[in-house]
Amino acid sequence: MFTAHQLNRDKRFFKLKNMTAKQASTKDPLKIRNYSFFIALVYTILLAFILLVNIRTIKKEALKRAYNYTQVGFDKDVLYRRWISEHGGVYVKIDSTTPPNPYLSHIPDRDIIIDSNLRLTLLNPAYMTRQVYELQEAFSEVRGHITSLKPLRGANTPDSWEIKALHSFENGATEFSGLDLLDGKEYFRFMKPFLTEESCLKCHAKDGYKLNDIRGGVSIAYPMSKVAMLNAAELRNQYILYFVLWILGIGGIVLSYFQLMKNAQKRFLAEKSLKELNQHLEEKIEQRSRELQKSQNDWENIFNTIDSPAQLIDKNHLIQYVNKSTLKAFNFKKEELIGEHCYKLFQKCSRAPKTCPLTKALAQKFPAKNEMLIEVNETSYIATCSPILDEKGELESVMHIMTDITSRKEIEQELIMANAIINRGPSVAFRWKNEPGWPIEFVSQNIEALTGHPIKDFILGKTAYANLIHPEDKAKVSEEVASYSASSTRQNFTHEPYRIITKDQKIKWVNEITFIWRNEEEKITHLEGIVTDITAQIESKQVIRKAHELLQLSEEKFRQAFETSPDSININRLSDGAYVNINSGFTQLTGFTKEETLGKTSKEINIWHDLNDRKRLVDELSNKGFVKNLEAKFSIKSGKVIDGLMSANIIHLNGEKHILSITRDITSFKNTQALLLKSEEKFRAAFETSVDSINITKIKDGIYVNVNKGFMDVTGYTAEETIGNSSLELNIWDNPNDRDKLIEAIKTKGYINNLEAKFRRKDGRIIYGLMSANTVEIDGEKHILSITRDITERKEAENELKLYRGKLEELVKARTKELAEKNQRLEEMNKVFVGRELRMTELKDEIEKLKNG
């Protein structure tokens, strides 16, 4: 029996413990869980809303792309339809795929018969457009359909979407577009009306159409699956980005939750200890005094108000008492639990496991906790055991409370899965310290796939991320970090794409989203980022840009060549010969300006002097697709007829065949050629009829190429015996040194005149020849043209003359000697006669003196 003093003391102690427990109960951890869940829910909704806004923006951009694609397709169709319409259609060969159009039977020249093997039929714009769309459907999902509210063909009947579009055109709309389902697939459809132009009335005037009437339209359907493929990568990046942001945010919330729960558990530890002590006191009071019965009931109520499963277990692991949460959690009745071993019910084993917190609590006599998996409903719990001691300090029983941590386990599993997804994806997650070089505190495992460096090199500080940035981009990246970090309200920013250098010295392009973390003093402590490899995207853009630049360069080169060529260049439609474009060379050659030429046919400007030449051009283009060096005569604007050398090719412009032709004025050449022919005829006549020996030999080996009759008469060799052999082989030169003189003169001066040489005839007789030679080029190879005159008779006459001259000189010398002797005698006699004459003269003078006295 208790004394009154003891009873009062116990009541005061029980009241004090109850007050402490009541104060502790105001710190209910469930409220923390609710708050955490509410914050996580708000965070999730906010991220989901932002993600949905971004996805809607991407989808709007997809619709814009689809709109642009379909509008470009429509404009292209309108251009080639208008071109064909303006030229009254085109003629094509009739075959099984292109029979004559019955709707053009009212046109007299619908069909043209060229010959028995070639029949042509007229293709109007609608017929051609339909065939193009049918061809397009064979290899592309893009669809086109020409239609009208009054179609001539059943296949051109509009569907429900096209009917709406056509009615809207009649109400003033200029175009109609939107999403629609075709064969169960989503398409973006675009349609604009076709207005009746003057060129259209050739075929449609009979149907009642007038100028500018809406006669129908063309709808273009572009599959959204093609656009979706372009946006797939961007959507995937958005999903990964916001998923990572959600994981990081939820992870932070979960960590904060557990930190708060840990603090709450510390506070509740005292509360639970008090509850256990109250339970112990109620049992003692119930055993010893009915006055404490009310307190016992209160303890039971408090015990049952614990949300987590709780049991009172003795030192033999026998369950003494359970609360309602235990019964509810494990679906047991109270009678099935009381007196049973806890490990048999909860662990399904024959003895307490080694990790049992109750065993630890019994041995250490202080609260113990440990995680263990309860097989019932596969729920995970943290079990906390608080020992209850009697007045002597001996262990009397244990308060066993189990906290459900299933949700935490699920969150941990989700974190593991999220980490695996990140490591398999193209994006790498980083956490840098805000220090020089940006040392890495955390990085996802796929860093090695991006940089080639193992993850441990980053974690251990052997490799700094800043050292991987390309030297040309490092300053820009640093400036962006400094600029964005300067704003205290800035939470995140996106870098301009920059380059990194991998371990094997490869260059990769990356895109980075960075999040800023500040401490309580608003100082930046860390930077977290998501780095994505975008090398393939950058290289694709560079390839496209390069291809575009090359295309522009090619077009510019063609334009310059077209405009600056001195030859006449023109582009004509193959169907009717109408001029599409001409260059300045055409104008200079023909005298016709662009205004006088473009849009007209060659027949209209009457440029072909002989239309058979144009037919030969068209026939050869039809058969071979090209023409080279076709000579034809052209009538230019001045009325003069010129000769032209034409080469042409078939090219495709806007899906239609054209003729690109280049014509060179060869009038002067033809005149020169005629003169050359005359000259060659004169040369041939002189060559054949000359009595002198004329031959043509190759300069390199002396092989005879041609000889004339004079050569055969002089040498005795026939043409068959000579041509193909050399002069050395025929042993024509009596002295080979004479041939060496000829070759040396030809090589140094290019010619030789009046070379005397002795030649050996076929019969062995030696003759004299006087040779002159010059170099001529035949088929790109140098030859010697030599003319040799037989001077044998002259040489023999000269020799005889020399012989006569020698004899004459001897006679002259003898006669001269004889005359000299006679002259000497005459001089002597003359001297005698002169002396005598002088003497007689003197005598006459003396006689005269004597006479005169």
ZAMARGU-4260 file (C-alpha; in steps of 0.2 Angstrom, whole numbers, plus 5000, padded with zeros to 4 digits):
<rodrens>
0) 5000/5000/5000 | 5006/5018/4996 | 5007/5031/5010 | 4997/5047/5007 | 5014/5056/5005
5) 5020/5044/4992 | 5003/5046/4983 | 5003/5065/4983 | 5021/5065/4977 | 5017/5053/4962
10) 5002/5064/4958 | 5013/5080/4958 | 5026/5071/4947 | 5013/5064/4935 | 5005/5082/4934
15) 5022/5089/4930 | 5026/5076/4917 | 5009/5079/4909 | 5012/5098/4908 | 5029/5094/4899
20) 5021/5082/4887 | 5007/5094/4883 | 5020/5108/4879 | 5030/5096/4868 | 5014/5090/4859
25) 5013/5108/4852 | 5028/5104/4842 | 5019/5091/4831 | 5031/5085/4817 | 5016/5082/4806
30) 5014/5100/4804 | 5032/5101/4798 | 5028/5087/4785 | 5012/5096/4779 | 5022/5112/4777
35) 5036/5103/4768 | 5023/5095/4757 | 5014/5111/4753 | 5031/5120/4748 | 5036/5105/4737
40) 5019/5106/4729 | 5020/5124/4726 | 5037/5123/4719 | 5032/5108/4708 | 5017/5118/4701
45) 5028/5134/4698 | 5041/5124/4688 | 5027/5114/4679 | 5019/5131/4674 | 5035/5138/4668
50) 5039/5122/4658 | 5021/5123/4650 | 5024/5141/4645 | 5040/5136/4637 | 5033/5121/4628
55) 5018/5132/4622 | 5031/5144/4615 | 5041/5130/4606 | 5025/5124/4599 | 5020/5141/4593
60) 5037/5142/4584 | 5034/5125/4577 | 5017/5132/4569 | 5027/5147/4563 | 5039/5135/4554
65) 5025/5125/4547 | 5017/5141/4541 | 5033/5147/4532 | 5036/5129/4524 | 5018/5129/4517
70) 5019/5147/4511 | 5035/5144/4502 | 5028/5128/4494 | 5013/5138/4488 | 5023/5153/4481
75) 5034/5140/4471 | 5018/5132/4464 | 5011/5149/4460 | 5027/5154/4451 | 5028/5139/4439
80) 5009/5139/4436 | 5009/5158/4432 | 5024/5155/4420 | 5015/5140/4411 | 4999/5150/4411
85) 5007/5166/4403 | 5015/5155/4390 | 4999/5145/4386 | 5005/5129/4393 | 5018/5117/4388
90) 5019/5102/4376 | 5025/5085/4382 | 5026/5068/4375 | 5010/5058/4376 | 5012/5042/4386
95) 5002/5031/4398 | 5005/5043/4412 | 5001/5059/4402 | 4986/5056/4390 | 4978/5071/4381
100) 4968/5081/4393 | 4949/5079/4389 | 4946/5096/4397 | 4956/5105/4384 | 4948/5097/4369
105) 4941/5114/4364 | 4958/5120/4360 | 4962/5117/4342 | 4981/5114/4344 | 4979/5103/4360
110) 4989/5089/4351 | 5004/5090/4339 | 5010/5076/4329 | 5029/5078/4325 | 5031/5061/4316
115) 5025/5043/4318 | 5035/5041/4334 | 5032/5057/4342 | 5015/5065/4347 | 5014/5080/4359
120) 5000/5086/4370 | 4997/5102/4378 | 4999/5103/4397 | 4989/5117/4406 | 4994/5123/4423
125) 4981/5113/4432 | 4986/5097/4423 | 5004/5099/4427 | 5001/5104/4445 | 4991/5089/4448
130) 5005/5078/4441 | 5018/5086/4451 | 5008/5083/4467 | 5005/5065/4462 | 5024/5063/4460
135) 5027/5072/4476 | 5016/5060/4486 | 5027/5045/4480 | 5042/5051/4490 | 5036/5064/4502
140) 5023/5066/4516 | 5020/5084/4510 | 5004/5086/4501 | 4997/5098/4488 | 4979/5099/4481
145) 4972/5110/4468 | 4953/5112/4471 | 4938/5123/4467 | 4920/5125/4473 | 4916/5121/4454
150) 4929/5107/4450 | 4929/5100/4433 | 4937/5084/4439 | 4930/5073/4453 | 4948/5071/4460
155) 4948/5090/4463 | 4933/5090/4474 | 4937/5100/4490 | 4937/5092/4507 | 4928/5100/4522
160) 4943/5110/4527 | 4946/5116/4509 | 4927/5121/4508 | 4929/5132/4523 | 4944/5140/4515
165) 4936/5143/4498 | 4921/5151/4507 | 4932/5162/4517 | 4940/5168/4501 | 4923/5173/4494
170) 4921/5183/4509 | 4937/5193/4507 | 4950/5182/4515 | 4967/5182/4507 | 4973/5165/4515
175) 4967/5151/4526 | 4978/5140/4537 | 4977/5129/4553 | 4980/5111/4559 | 4970/5097/4553
180) 4970/5078/4552 | 4974/5069/4536 | 4973/5050/4537 | 4974/5050/4556 | 4990/5061/4555
185) 4991/5079/4561 | 4996/5092/4547 | 4998/5110/4545 | 4987/5116/4531 | 4989/5132/4521
190) 4978/5138/4506 | 4977/5154/4496 | 4965/5158/4482 | 4970/5158/4463 | 4963/5173/4454
195) 4959/5172/4436 | 4972/5181/4426 | 4971/5185/4407 | 4983/5171/4403 | 4970/5159/4412
200) 4956/5164/4400 | 4963/5153/4386 | 4956/5137/4395 | 4944/5144/4407 | 4934/5158/4398
205) 4922/5144/4392 | 4918/5140/4410 | 4911/5158/4413 | 4927/5165/4422 | 4931/5183/4420
210) 4947/5192/4425 | 4951/5193/4444 | 4938/5180/4448 | 4942/5167/4461 | 4943/5151/4452
215) 4949/5140/4466 | 4965/5138/4476 | 4979/5126/4481 | 4981/5119/4498 | 4998/5114/4505
220) 4998/5101/4519 | 5015/5099/4529 | 5016/5085/4541 | 5019/5091/4559 | 5029/5076/4563
225) 5043/5084/4552 | 5042/5100/4563 | 5041/5089/4579 | 5057/5081/4574 | 5066/5098/4574
230) 5059/5103/4591 | 5062/5086/4599 | 5079/5090/4605 | 5074/5107/4612 | 5059/5099/4621
235) 5070/5086/4628 | 5082/5099/4634 | 5068/5108/4642 | 5061/5092/4651 | 5079/5088/4657
240) 5082/5105/4663 | 5066/5107/4673 | 5067/5089/4679 | 5084/5093/4686 | 5078/5109/4693
245) 5064/5100/4701 | 5075/5086/4708 | 5087/5099/4716 | 5072/5109/4723 | 5064/5094/4730
250) 5080/5087/4736 | 5083/5104/4746 | 5065/5103/4753 | 5068/5085/4758 | 5085/5089/4766
255) 5077/5104/4775 | 5062/5093/4781 | 5074/5080/4788 | 5084/5093/4797 | 5069/5100/4805
260) 5062/5083/4809 | 5079/5079/4817 | 5077/5094/4828 | 5059/5090/4832 | 5064/5072/4836
265) 5076/5079/4849 | 5062/5089/4856 | 5050/5075/4856 | 5062/5063/4864 | 5059/5071/4880
270) 5040/5070/4877 | 5041/5052/4873 | 5051/5048/4888 | 5039/5057/4898 | 5025/5047/4890
275) 5033/5031/4894 | 5036/5036/4912 | 5018/5041/4914 | 5013/5024/4907 | 5025/5016/4920
280) 5018/5027/4934 | 5000/5023/4928 | 5003/5004/4929 | 5011/5006/4946 | 4996/5017/4952
285) 4983/5005/4944 | 4991/4990/4953 | 4993/4999/4970 | 4978/5011/4970 | 4962/5014/4962
290) 4964/5033/4965 | 4976/5033/4951 | 4964/5024/4938 | 4960/5041/4930 | 4978/5045/4927
295) 4980/5028/4919 | 4966/5031/4907 | 4974/5048/4903 | 4990/5039/4899 | 4981/5027/4888
300) 4973/5041/4879 | 4989/5050/4877 | 4998/5033/4871 | 4984/5031/4858 | 4985/5048/4852
305) 5003/5045/4845 | 5002/5044/4826 | 5015/5032/4824 | 5014/5013/4829 | 5020/5012/4848
310) 5021/4997/4859 | 5026/4994/4877 | 5038/4979/4877 | 5046/4970/4892 | 5064/4964/4893
315) 5059/4947/4886 | 5053/4956/4870 | 5035/4952/4875 | 5022/4965/4870 | 5013/4972/4885
320) 5003/4986/4877 | 5000/4993/4860 | 4992/5009/4854 | 4978/5011/4841 | 4991/5016/4827
325) 4999/4999/4829 | 4982/4990/4826 | 4978/5001/4811 | 4995/5000/4803 | 4997/4981/4804
330) 4978/4976/4804 | 4979/4966/4820 | 4968/4964/4835 | 4974/4969/4852 | 4972/4951/4859
335) 4983/4945/4844 | 4998/4956/4850 | 4998/4957/4869 | 5009/4943/4876 | 5018/4939/4859
340) 5036/4942/4855 | 5038/4958/4844 | 5051/4950/4833 | 5039/4936/4828 | 5025/4948/4823
345) 5035/4961/4815 | 5051/4953/4809 | 5044/4935/4806 | 5059/4927/4814 | 5062/4915/4828
350) 5073/4927/4838 | 5078/4945/4839 | 5089/4951/4825 | 5106/4958/4829 | 5101/4975/4823
355) 5086/4976/4835 | 5085/4993/4843 | 5076/4985/4858 | 5091/4973/4861 | 5102/4989/4861
360) 5091/4998/4873 | 5091/4984/4885 | 5109/4983/4885 | 5113/5001/4885 | 5098/5007/4895
365) 5096/5023/4884 | 5085/5026/4869 | 5091/5018/4853 | 5085/5019/4835 | 5088/5009/4819
370) 5080/5007/4802 | 5072/4990/4799 | 5060/4984/4785 | 5043/4977/4792 | 5037/4964/4781
375) 5019/4968/4785 | 5013/4978/4770 | 5032/4981/4765 | 5033/4997/4775 | 5049/5004/4781
380) 5051/5011/4799 | 5063/5019/4811 | 5061/5010/4827 | 5065/5020/4843 | 5066/5011/4860
385) 5066/5021/4876 | 5069/5011/4892 | 5058/5013/4907 | 5066/5010/4924 | 5059/5007/4941
390) 5063/5016/4957 | 5079/5006/4959 | 5085/5010/4942 | 5081/4992/4935 | 5074/4990/4918
395) 5056/4987/4919 | 5050/4988/4901 | 5054/4998/4884 | 5043/5010/4875 | 5045/5005/4857
400) 5039/5018/4844 | 5040/5015/4825 | 5041/5030/4813 | 5035/5027/4795 | 5049/5032/4783
405) 5042/5024/4767 | 5040/5041/4758 | 5058/5045/4762 | 5063/5029/4755 | 5053/5032/4739
410) 5061/5050/4738 | 5078/5042/4740 | 5074/5030/4726 | 5068/5044/4715 | 5084/5053/4718
415) 5094/5038/4713 | 5084/5036/4697 | 5086/5055/4693 | 5105/5053/4696 | 5105/5039/4684
420) 5095/5049/4671 | 5107/5063/4672 | 5122/5052/4670 | 5115/5044/4654 | 5109/5061/4647
425) 5120/5073/4637 | 5119/5087/4651 | 5132/5087/4665 | 5127/5094/4682 | 5141/5104/4691
430) 5143/5113/4708 | 5158/5125/4708 | 5165/5134/4723 | 5165/5153/4719 | 5184/5153/4720
435) 5198/5156/4707 | 5198/5142/4694 | 5180/5137/4699 | 5185/5121/4709 | 5172/5108/4708
440) 5163/5102/4723 | 5151/5090/4714 | 5149/5084/4696 | 5139/5070/4688 | 5147/5055/4682
445) 5145/5058/4664 | 5158/5072/4665 | 5171/5060/4658 | 5160/5057/4642 | 5160/5076/4639
450) 5178/5081/4644 | 5188/5064/4643 | 5194/5068/4661 | 5189/5055/4675 | 5177/5062/4688
455) 5190/5059/4702 | 5202/5072/4694 | 5188/5085/4696 | 5183/5080/4714 | 5202/5079/4720
460) 5206/5096/4712 | 5218/5089/4699 | 5208/5097/4685 | 5199/5113/4686 | 5184/5117/4674
465) 5191/5134/4670 | 5207/5126/4662 | 5196/5117/4650 | 5188/5132/4643 | 5195/5137/4626
470) 5208/5152/4628 | 5198/5162/4616 | 5182/5160/4625 | 5188/5161/4643 | 5188/5180/4645
475) 5170/5180/4638 | 5164/5167/4650 | 5172/5176/4665 | 5165/5192/4660 | 5147/5184/4659
480) 5149/5177/4677 | 5155/5193/4684 | 5142/5203/4675 | 5127/5192/4680 | 5134/5190/4698
485) 5134/5208/4701 | 5115/5209/4702 | 5110/5204/4720 | 5093/5199/4713 | 5100/5188/4699
490) 5097/5169/4703 | 5102/5161/4687 | 5108/5165/4669 | 5113/5157/4653 | 5130/5158/4645
495) 5132/5161/4626 | 5138/5145/4619 | 5157/5143/4621 | 5171/5130/4618 | 5180/5118/4629
500) 5195/5107/4625 | 5194/5089/4630 | 5208/5078/4636 | 5212/5072/4619 | 5213/5090/4612
505) 5196/5090/4603 | 5185/5105/4603 | 5167/5104/4609 | 5154/5117/4609 | 5143/5118/4625
510) 5128/5127/4632 | 5128/5131/4650 | 5114/5137/4662 | 5121/5143/4679 | 5112/5145/4696
515) 5119/5157/4709 | 5119/5152/4728 | 5122/5165/4741 | 5124/5164/4760 | 5115/5174/4773
520) 5126/5189/4770 | 5121/5188/4751 | 5139/5183/4747 | 5140/5171/4732 | 5147/5154/4739
525) 5143/5142/4725 | 5138/5141/4707 | 5128/5127/4700 | 5127/5123/4682 | 5120/5112/4668
530) 5132/5110/4654 | 5126/5102/4638 | 5136/5097/4623 | 5129/5106/4607 | 5144/5102/4596
535) 5133/5093/4583 | 5121/5108/4582 | 5135/5121/4580 | 5143/5111/4567 | 5127/5108/4558
540) 5124/5127/4557 | 5141/5130/4551 | 5139/5117/4537 | 5123/5125/4532 | 5130/5142/4533
545) 5145/5137/4523 | 5134/5128/4510 | 5124/5144/4509 | 5139/5155/4506 | 5146/5143/4493
550) 5129/5143/4484 | 5129/5162/4484 | 5147/5162/4478 | 5142/5150/4464 | 5127/5160/4459
555) 5137/5176/4459 | 5151/5168/4448 | 5137/5162/4436 | 5130/5180/4436 | 5147/5188/4433
560) 5151/5175/4419 | 5134/5177/4411 | 5134/5196/4411 | 5153/5199/4406 | 5155/5185/4393
565) 5159/5193/4376 | 5149/5178/4368 | 5130/5179/4366 | 5121/5170/4381 | 5103/5168/4382
570) 5090/5157/4391 | 5074/5151/4382 | 5060/5140/4387 | 5061/5124/4378 | 5042/5123/4375
575) 5040/5139/4364 | 5058/5147/4363 | 5053/5162/4373 | 5067/5172/4379 | 5069/5172/4398
580) 5086/5181/4400 | 5100/5188/4389 | 5117/5195/4392 | 5126/5210/4385 | 5135/5199/4373
585) 5118/5195/4365 | 5113/5213/4363 | 5130/5217/4356 | 5129/5203/4343 | 5111/5205/4338
590) 5107/5223/4341 | 5091/5218/4351 | 5089/5225/4368 | 5082/5216/4383 | 5065/5226/4381
595) 5064/5220/4363 | 5068/5202/4367 | 5062/5196/4384 | 5046/5187/4384 | 5046/5185/4365
600) 5051/5170/4355 | 5065/5168/4343 | 5052/5167/4329 | 5044/5183/4334 | 5060/5193/4333
605) 5064/5183/4317 | 5082/5179/4323 | 5084/5162/4314 | 5089/5165/4296 | 5084/5147/4293
610) 5071/5139/4304 | 5077/5122/4300 | 5093/5126/4311 | 5081/5129/4326 | 5073/5112/4322
615) 5090/5104/4322 | 5094/5112/4339 | 5077/5107/4347 | 5079/5089/4340 | 5096/5086/4346
620) 5092/5093/4363 | 5077/5082/4364 | 5088/5067/4359 | 5104/5070/4369 | 5100/5084/4381
625) 5114/5095/4374 | 5121/5102/4358 | 5139/5106/4354 | 5146/5117/4340 | 5130/5119/4330
630) 5133/5131/4315 | 5119/5142/4310 | 5115/5158/4302 | 5106/5172/4311 | 5097/5188/4305
635) 5102/5202/4317 | 5092/5218/4320 | 5101/5228/4306 | 5096/5214/4293 | 5113/5208/4291
640) 5115/5189/4291 | 5129/5182/4302 | 5137/5165/4306 | 5136/5158/4323 | 5143/5143/4332
645) 5131/5138/4346 | 5132/5126/4361 | 5117/5123/4371 | 5111/5113/4386 | 5095/5109/4394
650) 5093/5116/4412 | 5079/5116/4424 | 5072/5133/4431 | 5058/5132/4443 | 5054/5115/4438
655) 5053/5119/4419 | 5065/5114/4405 | 5075/5129/4397 | 5088/5130/4384 | 5104/5139/4390
660) 5114/5143/4374 | 5130/5151/4370 | 5133/5158/4353 | 5150/5165/4346 | 5151/5176/4331
665) 5161/5166/4318 | 5157/5177/4303 | 5175/5183/4302 | 5181/5166/4305 | 5170/5159/4291
670) 5177/5172/4279 | 5195/5168/4284 | 5191/5150/4283 | 5185/5153/4265 | 5201/5162/4261
675) 5211/5149/4269 | 5201/5136/4259 | 5206/5145/4243 | 5223/5147/4249 | 5224/5129/4253
680) 5217/5125/4236 | 5230/5136/4228 | 5243/5127/4239 | 5237/5110/4234 | 5237/5114/4216
685) 5254/5121/4217 | 5260/5106/4228 | 5253/5094/4215 | 5258/5102/4199 | 5275/5109/4204
690) 5289/5102/4194 | 5300/5104/4209 | 5301/5091/4222 | 5290/5096/4237 | 5289/5085/4253
695) 5283/5087/4271 | 5293/5078/4285 | 5291/5077/4304 | 5305/5088/4312 | 5308/5075/4326
700) 5312/5060/4316 | 5312/5065/4297 | 5297/5053/4293 | 5289/5058/4276 | 5271/5064/4278
705) 5267/5069/4260 | 5277/5071/4243 | 5272/5078/4227 | 5274/5071/4209 | 5289/5082/4207
710) 5297/5073/4221 | 5293/5056/4213 | 5300/5062/4196 | 5316/5068/4204 | 5320/5054/4216
715) 5312/5039/4207 | 5303/5034/4223 | 5284/5032/4223 | 5273/5040/4236 | 5269/5022/4244
720) 5288/5019/4245 | 5291/5036/4253 | 5277/5040/4265 | 5280/5033/4283 | 5299/5031/4280
725) 5313/5044/4284 | 5326/5051/4272 | 5339/5042/4281 | 5330/5025/4279 | 5329/5029/4260
730) 5347/5034/4260 | 5342/5050/4250 | 5356/5061/4257 | 5373/5058/4248 | 5381/5067/4263
735) 5371/5066/4280 | 5380/5082/4285 | 5369/5092/4273 | 5354/5086/4283 | 5362/5091/4299
740) 5364/5109/4292 | 5346/5109/4287 | 5340/5104/4304 | 5351/5116/4313 | 5345/5130/4302
745) 5327/5125/4305 | 5329/5125/4324 | 5339/5141/4325 | 5330/5152/4312 | 5315/5142/4307
750) 5319/5142/4289 | 5333/5139/4276 | 5335/5146/4259 | 5346/5139/4244 | 5354/5125/4252
755) 5364/5115/4239 | 5366/5097/4242 | 5368/5080/4233 | 5355/5067/4233 | 5354/5049/4229
760) 5340/5043/4217 | 5332/5026/4219 | 5343/5020/4204 | 5359/5026/4213 | 5362/5041/4202
765) 5368/5056/4211 | 5359/5072/4207 | 5361/5090/4213 | 5347/5099/4222 | 5344/5117/4228
770) 5333/5116/4243 | 5323/5129/4253 | 5313/5124/4269 | 5302/5131/4282 | 5292/5125/4297
775) 5274/5122/4297 | 5262/5115/4311 | 5251/5101/4307 | 5239/5094/4320 | 5249/5103/4334
780) 5265/5095/4328 | 5280/5104/4319 | 5284/5098/4302 | 5297/5104/4288 | 5290/5109/4271
785) 5304/5108/4259 | 5305/5112/4240 | 5320/5105/4231 | 5324/5110/4213 | 5334/5098/4202
790) 5350/5108/4197 | 5360/5093/4190 | 5360/5100/4172 | 5365/5117/4178 | 5379/5110/4189
795) 5385/5099/4174 | 5384/5115/4163 | 5393/5125/4176 | 5407/5111/4177 | 5409/5111/4158
800) 5409/5130/4158 | 5423/5129/4171 | 5432/5116/4160 | 5430/5128/4145 | 5435/5143/4156
805) 5451/5134/4161 | 5456/5130/4143 | 5451/5148/4138 | 5462/5155/4152 | 5477/5144/4146
810) 5474/5151/4128 | 5472/5168/4134 | 5488/5167/4144 | 5497/5160/4129 | 5490/5173/4118
815) 5494/5187/4131 | 5512/5181/4131 | 5513/5181/4112 | 5505/5199/4112 | 5516/5205/4125
820) 5531/5199/4115 | 5524/5208/4099 | 5520/5223/4109 | 5538/5224/4115 | 5545/5222/4097
825) 5532/5236/4092 | 5538/5247/4105 | 5556/5245/4100 | 5551/5248/4082 | 5541/5263/4087
830) 5555/5270/4097 | 5565/5269/4080 | 5551/5276/4070 | 5548/5290/4083 | 5567/5295/4083
835) 5567/5295/4064 | 5552/5305/4063 | 5559/5318/4076 | 5575/5318/4065 | 5565/5321/4049
840) 5555/5335/4058 | 5571/5344/4063 | 5578/5342/4045 | 5562/5350/4038 | 5564/5364/4050
845) 5582/5367/4045 | 5577/5366/4026 | 5563/5379/4029 | 5576/5391/4038 | 5588/5389/4024
850) 5574/5393/4011 | 5569/5409/4021 | 5586/5413/4022
</rodrens>
